[in-house]
Amino acid sequence: MDTDANRSPGADPVSVGGGLATGVAATVPPTGAASGGPVPPVAATAPAPAAGPVAPGRRRRRAGSALPYGLVLPSVLLLVALLAYPLVVLVRASFQKLDLRQLIRRETVWVGFDNYSTILSDREFWAVTIRTLVFAAVCVGLTMAAGTLVALLMRRLGRSMRLLVSAGLLLAWATPPVSAATVFRWLFDEQYGVVNWAVTALTPVDWSQHSWFASQLPAFSVIVLCVVWQAVPFVALTLYAGLTTIPDGVLEAARIDGAGPWRTFWSVTGPMLKPVFLILTSLSVIWDLKVFTQVYVITRGGPDRQTVLMNLYTYNQGFGVSRFGLASAAAVIMVLLTLAVTVWYVRMMIRVGEEEL
């Protein structure tokens, strides 16, 4: 019997090289075909890939992505050891009554927020806080103004003079604060001070016995001069580095448009160096809020505690009268004040970055 007579019409023979499964799928009609209905499409299913080992390139990428964290980890651990742990101890001590008696007997007396209420109800604390803020504002303003002028001057100087000015700035910046404060204390001494001698010699006014430390304003003037003298070099050198990044063509275009030096600074130089000014201002505020050495060496808070700033107030509470719990509370408030300045700085930098984008 001929096998072709039993073969269904329209059915294709199975090819020898196509495989048994392929031939069966090709020759068996779908169910809908037998009932005369439409034939639904048959989706081809690909075999699932076998799970294999991770490619070497992917392993290298994973190791490379973890490398930066490994490099930063030692610095993070060092910061935690040097900053975080002392801060935790400081906050813990601010909730204790930690006087000399408790230190000797090794007693731990928890008082809650009593130290903070005592500090915040102290009139001297608020007077010192306002005095510290005004002092920092004056020092920051003078430092930024003087540093900007010196940086603009260095931009116009020749190479040799610029090198000489830079060396002088670096020497002033490298001077230890204790040495600088001692020098300024002697410069304004009422008997042997060079300033009194120069005023007496160059003017008709006799200042041979004039005391710069007998009242608040002259004493603060000497302290401000010492702080600004040491802070100007950092601001001047940083701003000069920023000025070198401004293309000469931009400044030349401003001059061609008729802008003078003042207009060029406010319309071209200032906006282009705005991030640098923000960084320097924020750092100067933080540094000037923490001034201690200059005040302690020059006036020790006198006359009549009228030049006491926040750090010296905290020092007197702790090491002066051995009230370390109150000193810790005052220090925590100082940290919060500095943190507020830091948050403001970060927000301003983010805003400047968004404006540039």
C-alpha positions in Angstrom: 0.0 0.0 0.0 1.2 3.4 -0.9 1.9 5.4 2.2 1.1 8.7 0.5 -2.6 7.8 0.4 -2.8 7.8 4.2 -0.9 11.1 4.5 -3.1 14.1 5.4 -3.4 16.7 2.7 -1.3 19.7 3.4 1.0 17.9 5.8 4.7 18.2 5.2 7.0 15.2 5.6 9.5 15.3 8.5 13.0 16.0 7.3 15.6 13.7 8.4 18.0 16.4 9.6 15.3 18.5 11.3 14.9 16.3 14.4 11.9 14.4 15.7 10.4 17.1 17.9 10.5 19.7 15.2 8.8 17.3 12.7 6.0 16.5 15.2 5.4 20.1 15.9 5.2 20.9 12.2 2.9 18.0 11.3 0.3 18.0 14.1 -2.2 20.7 13.5 -3.5 22.9 16.3 -6.8 22.1 18.0 -8.6 25.0 16.4 -7.8 23.7 12.9 -9.7 20.4 13.5 -12.8 22.4 14.5 -12.6 24.7 11.6 -11.9 27.8 13.8 -9.0 30.3 13.5 -5.6 29.0 14.3 -3.9 30.9 17.2 -0.3 31.7 16.7 2.2 29.5 18.5 4.9 31.4 20.4 8.4 30.1 20.0 10.0 29.3 23.3 13.7 29.6 23.6 15.6 27.3 25.9 16.6 28.9 29.3 20.2 29.8 29.4 22.3 27.7 31.7 23.6 29.6 34.8 27.3 30.0 34.5 30.1 31.5 36.5 30.4 35.4 36.9 32.4 36.9 34.1 35.9 38.2 35.1 35.0 41.7 33.8 32.0 41.9 36.2 34.1 40.8 39.1 36.7 43.5 38.3 33.9 46.1 38.1 32.6 45.1 41.5 36.0 45.2 43.0 36.6 48.6 41.4 33.4 50.0 42.8 34.3 49.0 46.3 37.9 50.4 46.1 37.0 54.1 46.8 35.1 53.1 50.0 38.1 51.1 51.1 40.4 54.1 50.5 38.1 56.5 52.4 37.5 54.1 55.3 40.8 54.8 57.2 40.0 58.6 57.1 36.5 58.0 58.3 37.7 55.8 61.2 40.3 58.5 62.1 37.6 61.2 62.1 35.4 59.1 64.3 38.2 58.5 66.7 39.3 62.1 66.9 36.0 64.0 66.6 33.0 61.8 67.2 34.2 60.1 70.4 35.2 63.4 72.1 31.9 64.9 71.0 30.0 62.1 72.6 31.9 62.5 75.8 31.3 66.2 75.8 27.5 65.8 75.3 27.5 63.1 78.1 29.3 65.4 80.5 26.9 68.3 79.8 24.1 66.2 81.5 26.2 65.6 84.6 27.1 67.6 87.7 30.8 67.4 87.1 32.6 69.6 89.6 36.0 69.0 91.3 34.3 67.0 94.1 32.8 64.5 91.6 36.1 64.2 89.8 38.0 63.4 93.0 35.4 60.9 94.2 34.7 59.5 90.7 31.0 60.1 91.2 28.5 60.3 88.3 25.6 62.6 89.1 23.1 63.0 86.4 21.2 66.3 86.4 19.4 66.3 83.1 19.1 69.7 81.5 20.0 71.7 84.7 23.4 72.7 83.2 21.7 74.1 80.1 19.1 76.0 82.1 21.8 77.4 84.3 23.9 78.5 81.3 20.9 79.9 79.4 19.7 81.9 82.4 23.1 83.5 82.9 23.3 87.1 81.8 27.0 86.9 81.3 26.5 84.0 78.8 24.2 86.1 76.6 26.5 89.1 76.8 29.5 86.9 75.8 27.5 85.3 73.0 26.5 88.7 71.5 30.1 90.0 71.9 31.4 86.9 70.2 29.0 87.3 67.2 29.9 91.0 66.8 33.6 90.2 67.1 33.4 87.5 64.5 31.4 89.7 62.1 34.0 92.5 62.4 37.0 90.1 61.9 35.3 88.4 58.9 34.5 91.7 57.2 38.0 93.1 57.7 39.7 89.8 56.7 37.7 89.5 53.5 38.1 93.1 52.5 41.9 93.1 53.2 42.4 89.7 51.6 40.5 90.8 48.4 42.6 94.0 48.1 45.9 92.1 48.6 44.8 89.5 46.0 43.9 92.2 43.4 47.3 93.8 44.2 49.1 90.6 43.6 47.4 90.2 40.2 48.9 93.5 39.1 52.4 93.1 40.5 55.4 91.8 38.6 56.8 88.3 39.2 59.5 89.3 41.6 57.3 91.5 43.8 54.5 89.0 43.7 57.0 86.3 45.0 58.1 88.7 47.7 54.5 89.4 48.8 53.6 85.7 48.8 56.6 84.9 51.0 55.6 87.6 53.5 52.0 86.3 53.5 53.2 82.7 54.1 55.5 83.8 57.0 52.6 85.7 58.6 50.3 82.7 58.1 52.9 80.2 59.5 53.5 82.2 62.7 52.0 80.4 65.7 49.1 82.2 67.3 50.8 82.3 70.7 53.9 84.0 69.2 51.8 86.4 67.1 49.7 87.4 70.2 52.8 88.0 72.3 54.3 90.2 69.6 51.1 92.3 69.4 51.0 92.5 73.2 54.5 94.0 73.2 53.8 96.3 70.2 51.0 98.0 72.1 52.7 97.9 75.5 52.2 101.2 77.4 55.9 101.6 78.4 58.0 99.7 75.7 55.5 99.5 72.9 56.6 100.5 69.4 53.2 101.9 68.6 53.2 104.4 71.4 56.7 105.4 70.6 55.8 106.0 66.9 52.7 108.0 67.7 54.7 110.2 70.2 57.5 110.7 67.7 55.4 111.4 64.6 52.5 113.4 66.1 52.2 116.1 68.7 50.2 113.8 70.9 52.2 112.3 73.9 51.2 108.6 74.1 54.3 107.5 76.0 52.1 106.1 78.8 49.0 105.4 76.9 47.4 102.0 77.8 45.6 100.1 75.1 44.2 97.6 77.5 42.5 99.8 80.0 39.2 99.9 78.2 37.2 97.5 76.1 37.3 99.1 72.6 41.1 99.7 72.4 41.8 96.2 73.8 39.4 94.6 71.2 41.1 96.7 68.5 44.5 95.1 69.3 42.9 91.6 69.3 41.1 92.2 66.0 44.3 93.4 64.4 46.2 90.3 65.5 43.4 88.0 64.3 43.0 89.7 60.9 46.8 89.9 60.4 47.0 86.1 60.6 43.8 85.4 58.6 44.5 87.7 55.6 47.2 85.5 54.1 44.9 82.5 53.6 42.2 84.6 52.0 44.6 86.6 49.8 46.4 83.5 48.4 43.2 81.6 47.8 41.5 84.6 46.0 44.7 85.2 44.0 44.5 81.5 42.9 40.9 82.1 41.9 41.8 85.3 40.0 44.3 83.4 37.9 41.5 81.2 36.5 39.6 84.1 35.0 40.5 84.5 31.3 42.2 87.8 30.4 39.8 88.0 27.4 36.8 88.4 29.7 38.4 91.2 31.6 39.6 92.8 28.3 36.0 92.6 27.0 34.7 94.4 30.1 37.2 97.2 29.6 36.3 97.5 25.9 32.6 97.8 27.0 33.6 100.8 29.2 33.6 99.1 32.6 36.0 100.6 35.1 37.9 98.6 37.8 35.0 98.9 40.3 32.4 97.8 37.7 34.6 95.0 36.4 35.0 93.6 39.9 31.3 93.7 40.8 30.0 92.5 37.4 32.8 90.1 36.3 35.3 89.1 38.9 32.9 88.9 41.9 30.3 86.6 40.2 32.9 84.3 38.8 34.6 83.9 42.2 31.3 83.6 44.2 31.9 80.0 45.3 35.4 81.0 46.5 34.0 83.9 48.5 31.4 81.7 50.0 34.0 79.1 51.1 36.3 81.7 52.6 33.5 83.6 54.4 32.2 80.4 55.9 35.6 79.2 57.1 36.4 82.7 58.5 33.2 82.7 60.5 33.9 79.3 61.9 37.5 80.2 62.8 36.6 83.6 64.3 33.9 82.2 66.5 36.5 79.9 68.0 39.2 82.6 68.8 40.8 81.8 72.1 44.6 82.1 72.0 44.7 85.8 71.0 42.3 86.9 73.7 43.9 84.8 76.4 47.5 86.0 75.7 46.7 89.7 75.0 44.1 90.5 77.6 43.1 87.3 79.5 39.5 88.6 79.2 40.2 92.0 80.8 39.6 94.7 81.6 36.8 93.6 84.0 35.9 90.6 81.8 34.9 92.9 78.9 36.9 91.0 76.3 35.7 87.5 77.3 34.6 85.6 74.2 32.7 82.3 74.1 35.8 80.0 74.2 37.3 81.9 77.1 34.0 81.8 78.9 33.9 78.1 78.5 37.5 77.8 79.7 36.8 79.9 82.8 33.8 77.8 83.7 35.8 74.6 83.4 39.4 75.3 84.5 38.7 78.5 86.3 36.1 77.4 88.8 36.1 73.6 88.1 32.5 73.5 86.9 33.1 71.1 84.0 29.4 70.2 83.6 28.5 73.8 82.9 31.5 74.2 80.7 30.5 71.2 78.7 27.0 72.6 78.2 28.4 75.9 77.0 30.7 74.0 74.6 27.7 72.0 73.2 25.9 75.3 72.5 29.0 76.6 70.8 29.1 73.5 68.6 25.5 73.9 67.7 26.2 77.5 66.7 29.1 76.5 64.6 27.0 73.7 63.1 24.3 76.2 62.1 27.0 78.2 60.2 28.1 75.0 58.5 24.6 74.1 57.4 24.1 77.6 56.0 27.4 77.2 54.1 26.4 73.8 52.6 23.0 75.2 51.5 24.6 78.2 49.8 27.0 76.0 48.0 24.2 73.7 46.8 22.3 76.7 45.6 25.3 78.1 43.8 25.9 74.7 42.1 22.2 74.6 41.0 22.5 78.1 39.5 25.6 77.2 37.6 23.8 74.1 36.1 
